[in-house]
């Protein structure tokens, strides 16, 4: 059969070749390869379940320890006021942060900060991971730092600890290099799933941000590990979403321009946040050779000052986020709380304490969104009855602009709040903020942090080599 070949401009004709006949040997080889692939998939999926079980147990213990520590701190500080509260909060934060930083410097420098950039570097074969020291320091140092009042979150550390669990399981059972990377990535997704009760977000985060690979083995390993870890978390801590809010009505389509404006604002602020965070880290780098008590005291004074305003502003900010999602903060307080939390987040993360920025982003996004909703309600009182819908969208929008993972942001907000009716407004805000931040040339925060960590490590190795020589 003859036909026209469009690539030769009509000057040539070709004859379509008949299909090649397969021999029985070819068919048997194809079947054997399929059986081998199926066996490999079955083996790694069983191990992914084990990663999910262990990660879920660690995540539950971490959440429980932080819940106790933050509750005890808030209750204790609430009994005092004025200069007394300032002094107690400052002393407590100085002691906890100094000890946390000492653990990081002495035993596990890779556990500093969120941990997600370090995990991405491991998956790109750019650095190694000592899973035992990382687990011990990340867990204890994170409880000390967040419990001491730093405006940081437990979600990034839980992701990194999940990756460390994947590395541990690989070492115990013995796997190939490709399987090791898959299980480490699956452990990271399981950590996010258990931290937020969000198994789909854990899966999407692996595919969109951590591994950035969509193969059947990566997909199913991350899905199984995330679902298993989430199951463990729900058995122990309950099945309710992370944030308990009343059901919100679907906003009318006429409000979509306001959600677009929210996305623009989140994109602009996200670019500012990324630059400010890196600048804060550069500032603290200038005193990193000083004893840990120096940065500990600086942060302690900042925590004391914030505590004198309101103890709820300290720590991970879960209670503050729930207040914003319930619309329980006045407009004047929203502006103050936003600026205070922004400043404290920069100081907290710049120190190098072993905790992350997931929770701070959600707090700032909820406060910023609520602020816009309250202003819009004052202008259009007959149209906007629930300004807190903007707080929900604000969380996803700011996450999307800073992390540059809009799909994860959308799925994460759905699973954390249970508000699936807000899909269209949330998509408008998240995608708009993503485009704005990208147009401004702002790099994704975890990519910037990974590059920065690798540069610092290379400088340290070069200095060590010069000293030895």
NUTORSE-360742 format. One line per field, with one value per residue (C-alpha): chain; x, y, z; residue in one letter. Coordinates in steps of 0.02 Angstrom, whole numbers. Layout:
<pts>
mol	c(A	...)
x	c(X	...)
y	c(Y	...)
z	c(Z	...)
type	c(a	...)
</pts>
This chain:
<pts>
mol	c(A	A	A	A	A	A	A	A	A	A	A	A	A	A	A	A	A	A	A	A	A	A	A	A	A	A	A	A	A	A	A	A	A	A	A	A	A	A	A	A	A	A	A	A	A	A	A	A	A	A	A	A	A	A	A	A	A	A	A	A	A	A	A	A	A	A	A	A	A	A	A	A	A	A	A	A	A	A	A	A	A	A	A	A	A	A	A	A	A	A	A	A	A	A	A	A	A	A	A	A	A	A	A	A	A	A	A	A	A	A	A	A	A	A	A	A	A	A	A	A	A	A	A	A	A	A	A	A	A	A	A	A	A	A	A	A	A	A	A	A	A	A	A	A	A	A	A	A	A	A	A	A	A	A	A	A	A	A	A	A	A	A	A	A	A	A	A	A	A	A	A	A	A	A	A	A	A	A	A	A	A	A	A	A	A	A	A	A	A	A	A	A	A	A	A	A	A	A	A	A	A	A	A	A	A	A	A	A	A	A	A	A	A	A	A	A	A	A	A	A	A	A	A	A	A	A	A	A	A	A	A	A	A	A	A	A	A	A	A	A	A	A	A	A	A	A	A	A	A	A	A	A	A	A	A	A	A	A	A	A	A	A	A	A	A	A	A	A	A	A	A	A	A	A	A	A	A	A	A	A	A	A	A	A	A	A	A	A	A	A	A	A	A	A	A	A	A	A	A	A	A	A	A	A	A	A	A	A	A	A	A	A	A	A	A	A	A	A	A	A	A	A	A	A	A	A	A	A	A	A	A	A	A	A	A	A	A	A	A	A	A	A	A	A	A	A	A	A	A	A	A	A	A	A	A	A	A	A	A	A	A	A	A	A	A	A	A	A	A	A	A	A	A	A	A	A	A	A	A	A	A	A	A	A	A	A	A	A	A	A	A	A	A	A	A	A	A	A	A	A	A	A	A	A	A	A	A	A	A	A	A	A	A	A	A	A	A	A	A	A	A	A	A	A	A	A	A	A	A	A	A	A	A	A	A	A	A	A	A	A	A	A	A	A	A	A	A	A	A	A	A	A	A	A	A	A	A	A	A	A	A	A	A	A	A	A	A	A	A)
x	c(0	69	45	109	251	219	400	472	358	277	437	446	330	350	286	213	299	198	205	354	312	354	433	384	550	504	334	410	539	400	301	456	494	315	324	490	418	266	377	481	324	252	413	430	245	257	406	313	178	311	382	207	179	342	324	146	201	341	225	95	226	294	121	76	238	216	33	81	229	133	-18	89	182	23	-64	88	117	-67	-54	63	64	172	359	342	271	405	546	479	447	618	709	613	644	828	856	754	823	1003	990	904	1039	1176	1100	1096	1274	1347	1260	1162	1190	1077	928	934	783	635	726	633	777	899	781	771	962	970	848	955	1106	1190	1216	1204	1086	1127	952	982	1058	934	783	845	896	749	624	700	763	596	501	622	617	429	388	502	396	477	352	390	298	310	262	431	522	394	426	614	592	482	622	743	626	630	820	815	700	813	964	877	797	922	860	928	981	823	712	803	760	579	559	643	524	375	427	426	250	196	265	160	6	20	59	-98	-214	-197	-147	-183	-79	63	55	43	186	300	256	253	394	501	531	458	440	279	314	201	319	342	155	97	237	199	12	26	149	43	-120	-40	38	-127	-219	-101	-125	-315	-321	-226	-276	-448	-519	-569	-482	-334	-435	-611	-719	-905	-968	-950	-1070	-1011	-958	-1053	-963	-968	-834	-706	-619	-585	-506	-403	-348	-307	-198	-107	-73	-15	101	180	199	263	407	444	435	562	687	664	685	849	906	869	973	1117	1109	1116	1260	1367	1356	1351	1528	1477	1411	1231	1182	1203	1071	969	964	922	776	726	706	599	490	471	416	286	224	191	66	-22	47	-63	56	197	236	161	8	-127	-245	-215	-254	-416	-466	-438	-534	-679	-676	-642	-510	-551	-479	-362	-292	-271	-146	-47	-46	9	159	212	202	294	438	447	445	595	693	644	691	847	920	934	821	757	580	488	388	232	131	194	139	-35	-48	5	-105	-257	-228	-197	-350	-460	-398	-451	-617	-655	-612	-720	-862	-856	-871	-998	-1093	-1241	-1133	-1004	-1075	-928	-760	-673	-688	-547	-442	-460	-409	-268	-183	-174	-127	22	82	73	172	309	331	273	170	-10	-85	-16	-83	-258	-269	-192	-319	-463	-403	-359	-525	-647	-715	-726	-859	-725	-635	-658	-610	-463	-402	-416	-316	-183	-150	-148	-21	85	89	126	271	341	326	424	567	551	625	531	585	640	746	830	859	931	1051	1102	1133	1238	1343	1374	1420	1542	1623	1640	1721	1841	1890	1915	2025	2132	2156	2205	2328)
y	c(0	168	336	512	559	737	765	761	896	775	731	552	408	268	92	47	-107	-255	-289	-390	-568	-610	-774	-878	-829	-644	-676	-777	-640	-509	-614	-643	-457	-419	-546	-473	-296	-356	-439	-282	-178	-299	-298	-109	-84	-197	-99	64	5	-26	148	219	126	184	362	371	318	447	583	544	552	716	795	738	803	972	983	956	1077	1217	1196	1200	1356	1450	1406	1452	1620	1664	1670	1820	1987	2137	2129	1966	1876	1953	1894	1717	1694	1765	1653	1498	1531	1568	1404	1297	1374	1370	1185	1150	1240	1151	982	1030	1096	955	800	834	992	916	932	1123	1215	1135	980	972	1052	927	785	848	852	671	616	703	608	772	726	580	556	491	435	394	560	654	570	599	781	829	760	827	990	1024	1000	1117	1252	1256	1221	1364	1484	1496	1536	1377	1217	1030	982	1006	910	769	759	746	619	517	519	462	318	269	268	164	33	24	-10	-145	-240	-206	-129	-68	113	154	76	173	339	286	235	393	498	393	421	608	600	491	622	759	648	607	787	857	705	731	572	643	798	685	594	753	834	688	699	888	942	806	675	761	593	507	322	182	129	305	338	181	181	361	327	172	252	410	315	200	342	439	285	271	456	444	290	380	563	551	572	755	876	971	1132	1126	1256	1273	1233	1385	1429	1432	1610	1687	1699	1888	1874	1787	1953	1971	1798	1849	2004	1891	1786	1941	1999	1825	1815	1983	1944	1769	1841	1962	1821	1715	1857	1908	1729	1707	1877	1827	1670	1772	1887	1743	1664	1811	1752	1564	1542	1621	1513	1455	1561	1719	1679	1596	1758	1863	1749	1741	1931	1926	1787	1881	2039	1942	1850	2016	2054	1885	1709	1639	1722	1603	1428	1338	1451	1317	1406	1572	1494	1420	1591	1667	1528	1558	1745	1777	1914	2099	2193	2300	2146	2054	2183	2180	1991	1975	2091	2014	1835	1883	1960	1817	1687	1769	1775	1598	1515	1618	1546	1372	1288	1116	1166	1218	1353	1256	1312	1493	1506	1442	1567	1715	1659	1643	1812	1900	1820	1864	2042	2058	1975	2096	2247	2180	2146	2326	2385	2255	2203	2134	2021	1953	1866	1751	1841	1686	1604	1719	1652	1476	1532	1639	1487	1397	1553	1598	1418	1411	1571	1528	1341	1350	1192	1247	1074	1023	1185	1157	974	1014	1149	1036	896	1009	1102	982	1129	1054	1181	1315	1231	1367	1516	1420	1373	1554	1618	1481	1486	1676	1685	1552	1651	1817	1746	1659	1818	1913	1789	1726	1551	1415	1428	1247	1257	1415	1336	1178	1277	1382	1229	1145	1302	1317	1133	1151	1301	1203	1057	1176	1259	1089	1034	1191	1165	982	1026)
z	c(0	-53	32	35	152	216	268	92	21	-101	-194	-133	-111	13	26	197	263	326	514	574	622	803	845	995	1074	1062	1141	1285	1317	1325	1450	1558	1559	1610	1751	1810	1810	1907	2037	2058	2079	2207	2307	2315	2356	2507	2567	2536	2655	2787	2758	2781	2945	3024	2958	3022	3196	3201	3134	3268	3405	3336	3323	3498	3574	3490	3540	3721	3714	3629	3741	3898	3837	3793	3956	4059	3974	3984	4173	4160	4073	4040	4073	4170	4019	3909	4025	4045	3858	3813	3937	3883	3698	3725	3817	3696	3536	3597	3639	3473	3373	3472	3427	3243	3238	3341	3274	3114	3011	2875	2993	2993	2925	2839	2778	2612	2514	2590	2543	2364	2357	2418	2283	2152	2218	2269	2452	2572	2719	2893	2937	3121	3177	3068	3147	3324	3299	3190	3314	3474	3399	3315	3477	3566	3431	3400	3581	3630	3528	3355	3216	3121	3076	3096	2918	2833	2970	2957	2769	2797	2936	2819	2691	2827	2867	2684	2690	2850	2773	2620	2729	2828	2684	2546	2384	2218	2194	2096	2229	2365	2284	2261	2444	2509	2404	2459	2640	2612	2543	2689	2809	2729	2726	2911	2959	2875	2866	2679	2584	2410	2448	2501	2335	2232	2328	2284	2099	2085	2202	2282	2148	1993	1907	1855	1837	1894	2033	2100	2091	2179	2307	2357	2357	2467	2588	2603	2628	2757	2856	2851	2915	3063	3100	3091	3203	3341	3319	3239	3065	3070	2951	3022	3027	3099	3012	2980	2807	2695	2553	2373	2331	2185	2019	2032	2168	2056	2017	2203	2209	2059	2156	2304	2189	2126	2303	2356	2205	2245	2430	2391	2290	2433	2560	2465	2452	2633	2696	2603	2666	2845	2824	2754	2906	3029	2930	2986	3167	3137	3207	3373	3516	3495	3644	3538	3404	3541	3641	3487	3447	3629	3636	3479	3550	3714	3623	3522	3677	3762	3622	3624	3659	3519	3394	3444	3381	3232	3232	3217	3337	3249	3080	3146	3213	3041	2954	3072	3038	3222	3203	3182	3033	3139	3227	3061	2999	3162	3174	2992	3012	3178	3113	2954	3051	3177	3038	2953	3116	3165	3001	2974	3134	3057	3185	3129	3081	2924	2836	2787	2939	2935	2754	2798	2941	2834	2690	2802	2884	2718	2640	2788	2781	2599	2637	2780	2673	2531	2651	2713	2532	2474	2631	2535	2426	2549	2701	2740	2721	2788	2616	2565	2710	2641	2467	2538	2614	2448	2351	2459	2463	2273	2248	2373	2341	2158	2175	2139	2121	2291	2364	2296	2350	2520	2561	2510	2624	2771	2773	2690	2589	2415	2366	2352	2206	2075	2186	2255	2081	2022	2172	2166	1979	1977	2119	2032	1869	1955	2057	1904	1800	1932	1915	2093	2107	2203	2383	2403	2245	2310	2481	2403	2294	2444	2553	2419	2395	2582	2593	2449	2535	2697	2606	2517	2682	2763	2618	2633	2819	2797	2660)
type	c(x	x	x	x	x	x	x	x	x	x	x	x	x	x	x	x	x	x	x	x	x	x	x	x	x	x	x	x	x	x	x	x	x	x	x	x	x	x	x	x	x	x	x	x	x	x	x	x	x	x	x	x	x	x	x	x	x	x	x	x	x	x	x	x	x	x	x	x	x	x	x	x	x	x	x	x	x	x	x	x	x	x	x	x	x	x	x	x	x	x	x	x	x	x	x	x	x	x	x	x	x	x	x	x	x	x	x	x	x	x	x	x	x	x	x	x	x	x	x	x	x	x	x	x	x	x	x	x	x	x	x	x	x	x	x	x	x	x	x	x	x	x	x	x	x	x	x	x	x	x	x	x	x	x	x	x	x	x	x	x	x	x	x	x	x	x	x	x	x	x	x	x	x	x	x	x	x	x	x	x	x	x	x	x	x	x	x	x	x	x	x	x	x	x	x	x	x	x	x	x	x	x	x	x	x	x	x	x	x	x	x	x	x	x	x	x	x	x	x	x	x	x	x	x	x	x	x	x	x	x	x	x	x	x	x	x	x	x	x	x	x	x	x	x	x	x	x	x	x	x	x	x	x	x	x	x	x	x	x	x	x	x	x	x	x	x	x	x	x	x	x	x	x	x	x	x	x	x	x	x	x	x	x	x	x	x	x	x	x	x	x	x	x	x	x	x	x	x	x	x	x	x	x	x	x	x	x	x	x	x	x	x	x	x	x	x	x	x	x	x	x	x	x	x	x	x	x	x	x	x	x	x	x	x	x	x	x	x	x	x	x	x	x	x	x	x	x	x	x	x	x	x	x	x	x	x	x	x	x	x	x	x	x	x	x	x	x	x	x	x	x	x	x	x	x	x	x	x	x	x	x	x	x	x	x	x	x	x	x	x	x	x	x	x	x	x	x	x	x	x	x	x	x	x	x	x	x	x	x	x	x	x	x	x	x	x	x	x	x	x	x	x	x	x	x	x	x	x	x	x	x	x	x	x	x	x	x	x	x	x	x	x	x	x	x	x	x	x	x	x	x	x	x	x	x	x	x	x	x	x	x	x	x	x	x	x	x	x	x)
</pts>
